[in-house]
Amino acid sequence: MTSSARVLIVDDAEPARRLLQVRLRALGCEVALAADGEEALAQITKHEPTLLLLDLQMPKMGGIEVLRHLRAAGTAFPVVVITAHGSIESAVAAMKEGAYDFITKPLDANHFDIVVRKALESEALKRNWELLAAETDSRHRLITGKSAAIADAVDMARKAAASSATVLLLGESGTGKEIFARAIHTWSERKNQPFVAINCVGLSKELLESELFGHEKGAFTGADQLKKGKMELANGGTVFLDEIGDMSAELQTKLLRLLQLREFDRVGGREPIRVDLRIVAATNRDLDSAVKENRFREDLYHRLNVIAITLPPLRERAEDIAPLAEHFLRRFAAESKKNLTALTDDALAKLTAYHWPGNVRELGNVIERAVVLGTGSTLTVKDLPSRIANAAPLAPNDNLSYREAMESTRRALVMQALAQTNGNRAAAAKALGLHEKYFLRLIKTLGIK
């Protein structure tokens, strides 16, 4: 059971509250207490629990009335009611009002543990389904490759997964940072808890803040109901923050607080919400330079940079191209229900000789296109995009290192594309099959004016 579960005990009898508190802490739960229904509703408004243990017989406001208030408010956490032995009719009435289960007094320790575990497991499963429905890409892929560079990265990732340390994944766009983040989660003790991936440049600052931390009802125009953020929904699990280098200064401050104190406030909220999370962050930016230029908080950088793993670009691990291409071929052939079983040697040679500015993501897109458009039982050179099929082989030059030769080839391709499009950078990027944002960075990296 995850230690992140927060259970609110509502009982007017102080000895009963203390007894339940001891049992729950033995199960690893965080516990809050309320002496009556009114106090319970006030606490729930400030900080919604994972589970509510609710006595039915209380002064001021009884358990049935609390259940009706909760149902009217649309709350979704499970409620286990507590009733005296022989008052099963009351328990049945509570179930009709939305209670998840019931336990009787005097308390049977074993039965109590079973009911609580079952309720918390049900809540965790529900949160997983909520996150699954919000995922834009549910296709999870395994790390594929046999190069020494990728083997070193995998080894470090496995060691990091055994801890709860924050991990920072570095590397060019398309090198597989999200795949590594999912692998770290799968290899960790949190594997049965939620994994949430969030792109920090996909939303405006305001929407990203609400997406990450949630908002209270009435926090801003259009906030007509309380919304839990991804940080709250992922409680107990792993959050992957992609493109962390593009996060705004205000959100950097809020993330720093989360990493330091393991708590945050919803937008418009006044009470801190505590969470137990593993953060994996990723960026293709140079954070050292960003810190020096005051574009990224130095204290946040050090909090994130506990274990840094640099993922090598595909052009520096050419021996991985063939197994990756075959992996994508099997996957997309199965999805398209096509009987494609192999790539020809010539096609593999062309793939291996290409410079892959878009890395593994670009390779996956190329193979998917070839599978969709291909007509035979094998993929051939004619099934590949022209930029790959017609690319001239690298001319041998004994005076150039591998890296220098690759940079020379990239420069020639970029210059040729710009010449053919009369300097139109958007058109040149499209001609090369590159995202315009990446193409502009590539021009800057190569020093092309």
C-alpha positions in Angstrom: 0.0 0.0 0.0 1.3 3.4 -0.8 2.3 5.7 2.0 0.8 8.6 0.1 -2.8 7.6 0.9 -4.6 10.3 3.1 -7.4 8.9 5.2 -9.9 11.2 7.1 -11.5 9.6 10.2 -14.8 11.1 11.2 -16.1 9.8 14.6 -17.4 11.7 17.6 -15.8 9.3 20.0 -12.1 10.2 20.7 -11.0 6.7 21.7 -12.5 5.3 18.5 -10.6 7.9 16.4 -7.3 7.1 18.1 -7.8 3.3 17.6 -8.5 3.8 13.9 -5.6 6.2 13.6 -3.2 3.6 15.0 -4.4 0.9 12.6 -4.1 3.2 9.6 -0.6 4.4 10.5 0.4 0.7 10.7 -0.8 0.4 7.1 1.4 3.3 6.1 -1.4 5.9 5.7 -1.4 9.6 6.4 -4.3 10.3 8.9 -6.5 13.3 9.5 -9.2 13.5 12.2 -12.6 15.1 12.5 -15.0 14.9 15.5 -18.3 15.5 13.6 -19.8 15.8 10.1 -19.5 19.6 9.9 -15.8 19.5 10.8 -15.3 16.7 8.2 -17.0 18.7 5.4 -14.8 21.7 6.2 -11.7 19.6 6.1 -12.7 17.9 2.8 -13.3 21.4 1.2 -9.7 22.3 2.0 -8.0 19.0 1.2 -9.8 16.1 -0.4 -8.8 12.7 1.2 -8.0 9.5 -0.6 -10.4 7.6 1.7 -13.1 8.6 4.3 -13.9 6.5 7.3 -17.3 7.8 8.5 -19.2 7.0 11.7 -23.0 7.0 11.1 -24.2 8.0 14.6 -22.9 11.5 15.4 -24.3 14.7 16.9 -24.7 17.9 14.8 -24.5 16.0 11.5 -24.8 12.2 11.1 -23.0 10.1 8.6 -26.0 9.7 6.2 -26.3 13.5 6.0 -22.5 13.8 5.3 -22.9 11.2 2.5 -25.7 13.2 0.9 -23.6 16.4 1.0 -20.7 14.6 -0.6 -22.9 13.1 -3.4 -24.5 16.6 -4.1 -20.9 18.1 -4.4 -19.9 15.4 -6.8 -17.0 14.1 -4.8 -15.5 10.8 -6.0 -13.3 9.4 -3.2 -14.5 6.1 -1.5 -16.3 6.3 1.8 -16.3 3.4 4.3 -19.0 3.8 7.0 -18.7 2.6 10.6 -21.8 1.3 12.3 -22.5 -0.5 15.5 -22.9 -4.3 15.4 -26.6 -5.2 14.7 -27.2 -1.9 12.8 -26.8 -3.4 9.3 -29.9 -1.6 8.1 -28.1 1.7 8.6 -25.1 0.4 6.7 -27.4 -0.6 3.8 -29.0 2.8 3.8 -25.4 4.3 3.7 -24.5 2.1 0.7 -27.6 3.5 -1.2 -26.3 7.0 -0.5 -23.0 6.1 -2.2 -20.8 4.5 0.5 -18.2 2.1 -0.8 -18.3 -0.4 2.1 -18.9 -0.7 5.8 -17.3 -2.0 8.9 -18.9 -2.8 12.3 -18.0 -2.0 15.9 -16.3 -3.5 17.8 -13.5 -3.4 15.3 -12.1 -6.7 13.7 -8.5 -5.8 12.9 -8.1 -8.3 10.0 -11.4 -7.3 8.4 -10.6 -3.6 8.8 -7.3 -4.0 7.0 -8.9 -5.9 4.1 -11.7 -3.3 3.6 -9.2 -0.4 3.7 -6.8 -2.0 1.3 -9.6 -2.9 -1.1 -10.9 0.7 -1.0 -7.5 2.3 -1.6 -6.7 -0.2 -4.4 -10.0 0.7 -6.0 -9.2 4.4 -5.8 -5.7 3.9 -7.3 -7.2 1.9 -10.2 -9.7 4.7 -10.8 -6.9 7.3 -10.9 -5.0 5.2 -13.4 -8.0 5.0 -15.7 -8.5 8.8 -15.4 -4.9 9.3 -16.4 -5.1 6.7 -19.2 -8.0 8.6 -20.7 -6.0 11.8 -20.6 -3.0 10.3 -22.4 -2.6 11.5 -26.0 -0.3 8.7 -26.9 -0.9 5.3 -25.3 1.6 3.4 -27.4 4.4 2.5 -25.1 7.6 1.2 -26.6 10.6 -0.6 -25.2 14.2 0.6 -25.3 15.8 -1.0 -28.3 19.5 -1.0 -29.1 22.8 -2.8 -28.6 25.4 0.0 -28.7 27.7 0.7 -25.8 26.2 4.3 -25.5 22.7 3.1 -25.1 23.8 0.2 -22.8 25.5 2.7 -20.5 22.3 4.9 -20.4 20.1 1.9 -19.6 22.4 0.8 -16.8 22.3 4.2 -15.2 18.5 4.3 -15.6 18.1 1.0 -13.9 20.3 2.1 -11.0 18.3 5.4 -10.7 15.0 3.4 -10.8 15.9 1.6 -7.6 15.9 4.9 -5.7 13.4 7.8 -5.4 16.0 10.3 -6.7 15.0 12.9 -9.3 16.3 12.1 -12.7 17.2 14.6 -15.5 17.2 13.2 -19.0 19.3 15.2 -21.5 19.6 14.8 -25.3 18.4 16.0 -28.6 14.7 15.9 -29.6 13.6 12.5 -30.6 16.3 10.5 -28.7 13.7 8.6 -26.6 13.6 10.6 -23.4 10.0 9.7 -22.6 10.7 6.0 -23.3 13.5 6.1 -20.7 11.2 7.9 -18.3 8.5 5.2 -18.6 11.2 2.5 -18.3 12.5 4.1 -15.0 9.0 4.1 -13.7 8.4 0.4 -14.8 11.7 -0.7 -13.1 10.9 1.1 -9.8 8.7 0.2 -6.8 6.2 2.7 -8.1 5.4 0.6 -11.2 1.8 -0.1 -10.0 1.1 3.6 -9.4 0.3 6.2 -12.1 2.8 7.5 -14.7 2.0 11.0 -16.0 3.8 12.7 -18.9 3.4 16.4 -19.3 4.9 18.6 -22.1 5.9 21.9 -20.6 5.7 23.8 -23.9 2.4 22.4 -25.2 0.3 24.8 -23.1 0.3 28.4 -22.1 1.6 29.3 -18.6 -1.8 29.6 -17.1 -3.1 26.3 -18.6 0.0 24.5 -17.7 -0.2 25.6 -14.1 -3.8 24.4 -13.9 -2.8 21.1 -15.7 0.0 20.5 -13.3 -1.5 21.7 -10.0 -5.2 21.8 -10.6 -7.5 24.7 -9.5 -10.3 25.4 -7.1 -13.8 26.2 -8.1 -14.1 29.9 -9.0 -10.3 30.4 -9.2 -10.6 32.1 -12.6 -13.2 32.7 -15.2 -14.5 29.4 -16.5 -13.4 27.4 -13.4 -16.9 26.2 -12.6 -15.7 23.2 -10.6 -12.7 21.9 -8.7 -10.1 20.2 -10.9 -7.3 18.0 -9.6 -4.0 18.5 -11.4 -1.7 15.9 -12.8 0.6 16.2 -9.7 -2.3 15.2 -7.5 -3.6 12.5 -9.7 -0.2 10.9 -10.0 0.3 10.8 -6.2 2.4 7.8 -5.3 3.7 7.5 -8.9 6.0 9.2 -11.4 5.6 12.5 -13.2 7.6 13.1 -16.4 8.1 16.8 -17.2 9.2 17.0 -20.8 10.9 20.2 -22.2 11.5 21.4 -18.6 13.9 24.0 -20.0 11.0 25.9 -21.5 9.0 26.3 -18.2 8.2 29.8 -17.1 9.9 31.5 -14.2 6.7 31.5 -12.1 6.2 27.7 -12.6 9.8 27.0 -11.9 9.3 28.6 -8.5 6.3 26.4 -7.8 8.0 23.3 -9.0 11.0 24.1 -6.7 8.7 24.2 -3.7 7.2 20.8 -4.7 10.6 19.3 -4.9 11.7 20.8 -1.6 8.6 20.3 0.5 6.6 17.7 -1.5 3.6 20.0 -1.4 1.9 22.6 -3.6 -1.3 24.7 -3.8 -4.0 24.4 -6.4 -4.6 27.6 -8.4 -6.8 29.7 -6.2 -6.2 27.3 -3.2 -5.1 28.3 0.3 -4.3 24.9 1.8 -1.1 23.0 0.7 -1.6 19.5 -0.8 1.0 17.0 0.1 2.1 14.4 -2.5 4.6 11.5 -2.8 6.0 11.7 -6.3 9.1 10.7 -8.3 10.0 13.5 -10.8 11.7 12.7 -14.1 12.5 15.8 -16.1 13.8 16.1 -19.7 15.2 18.8 -22.0 17.0 19.2 -25.2 18.3 22.6 -24.1 21.7 23.5 -22.5 20.5 24.2 -18.9 24.0 25.2 -17.8 23.9 28.1 -20.3 20.3 28.8 -19.3 21.3 29.2 -15.7 24.2 31.5 -16.5 21.8 33.6 -18.6 19.2 33.7 -15.8 16.6 31.9 -17.9 16.5 29.0 -15.5 16.7 28.9 -11.7 20.0 27.6 -10.5 18.5 26.1 -7.3 15.8 24.3 -9.4 18.5 23.0 -11.8 20.5 21.5 -8.9 17.3 19.9 -7.5 16.6 18.3 -10.8 20.1 17.4 -11.7 20.5 14.7 -9.0 21.0 11.9 -11.6 21.6 13.1 -15.1 21.4 10.7 -18.0 22.5 11.9 -21.5 20.8 10.0 -24.4 23.1 9.8 -27.5 21.7 10.9 -30.9 21.0 8.1 -33.3 23.8 9.2 -35.7 26.3 8.4 -32.9 25.0 4.8 -32.5 24.6 3.6 -36.1 24.6 0.0 -34.9 21.2 0.5 -33.3 19.5 1.7 -36.5 18.9 -1.9 -37.9 17.4 -3.3 -34.7 15.3 -0.2 -34.2 14.1 -0.3 -37.8 13.1 -3.9 -37.5 11.3 -3.2 -34.2 9.3 -0.4 -35.8 8.6 -2.6 -38.8 7.1 -5.4 -36.6 5.0 -2.9 -34.6 3.6 -0.9 -37.5 3.0 -4.0 -39.7 1.0 -5.5 -36.8 -1.0 -2.3 -36.4 -1.7 -2.0 -40.1 -2.4 -5.8 -40.4 0.2 -6.1 -43.2 2.4 -9.1 -43.9 5.7 -7.2 -43.9 8.5 -9.2 -42.3 11.8 -7.6 -43.3 13.8 -4.8 -44.9 16.1 -5.4 -47.8 19.9 -5.0 -47.3 19.9 -2.0 -49.6 17.1 -0.3 -47.5 19.0 -1.0 -44.3 22.2 0.4 -45.9 20.4 3.6 -46.8 18.9 3.9 -43.3 22.3 3.4 -41.7 24.0 6.0 -43.9 21.4 8.7 -43.2 22.3 11.4 -40.6 18.9 11.2 -38.7 18.5 14.8 -37.4 15.1 13.7 -35.9 16.7 10.7 -34.2 14.6 7.7 -33.1 11.4 9.6 -33.6 12.2 10.3 -37.2 13.2 6.7 -37.8 9.9 5.5 -36.4 8.0 8.0 -38.7 10.0 6.8 -41.8 9.2 3.1 -41.1 5.6 3.9 -40.4 5.3 5.7 -43.7 7.0 2.9 -45.5 4.7 0.3 -44.0 1.5 2.3 -44.9 2.6 3.0 -48.5 4.5 -0.3 -49.2 2.9 -3.0 -51.3 5.3 -5.9 -51.1 6.3 -8.4 -48.4 9.5 -6.6 -47.7 10.4 -2.9 -47.4 12.8 -1.7 -50.1 14.7 1.5 -51.0 11.7 2.7 -53.1 9.5 2.6 -50.0 11.8 5.2 -48.3 11.4 9.0 -48.5 13.5 10.6 -51.2 15.7 12.4 -48.8 16.9 9.0 -47.6 16.6 6.9 -50.8 18.4 9.5 -53.0 21.0 10.8 -50.5 24.5 10.5 -51.8 26.8 8.3 -49.8 29.4 10.1 -47.7 32.6 10.7 -49.6 35.6 9.2 -47.8 38.0 11.8 -46.3 40.9 10.7 -44.3 41.3 14.2 -42.8 37.9 14.3 -41.2 36.8 12.6 -38.0 33.4 10.8 -37.9 31.9 13.8 -36.1 33.4 16.3 -38.5 32.2 14.3 -41.5 28.7 14.1 -40.2 28.7 17.9 -39.5 30.0 18.6 -43.0 27.2 16.5 -44.5 24.5 18.2 -42.4 25.8 21.6 -43.4 25.7 20.6 -47.1 22.1 19.3 -46.8 20.9 22.4 -45.1 22.7 24.8 -47.5 21.2 22.8 -50.5 17.7 23.0 -49.0 18.0 26.7 -48.4 19.3 27.3 -51.9 16.4 25.3 -53.5 13.8 27.3 -51.5 15.4 30.7 -52.0 16.2 31.0 -48.4 12.7 30.2 -47.1 13.5 28.4 -43.9 10.0 27.0 -43.4 10.0 25.5 -46.9 13.6 24.2 -46.4 12.7 22.5 -43.2 9.7 20.9 -44.9 11.8 19.7 -47.8 14.2 17.9 -45.4 11.3 16.5 -43.4 12.3 18.4 -40.2 10.3 20.4 -37.7 10.8 24.1 -38.3 11.8 24.7 -34.7 14.5 22.0 -34.9 15.6 23.3 -38.3 16.2 26.8 -36.9 18.2 25.4 -34.1 20.2 23.4 -36.6 21.0 26.5 -38.6 22.2 28.2 -35.5 24.3 25.2 -34.4 26.0 25.0 -37.8 26.7 28.7 -37.8 24.8 29.3 -41.1 23.7 32.9 -41.7 
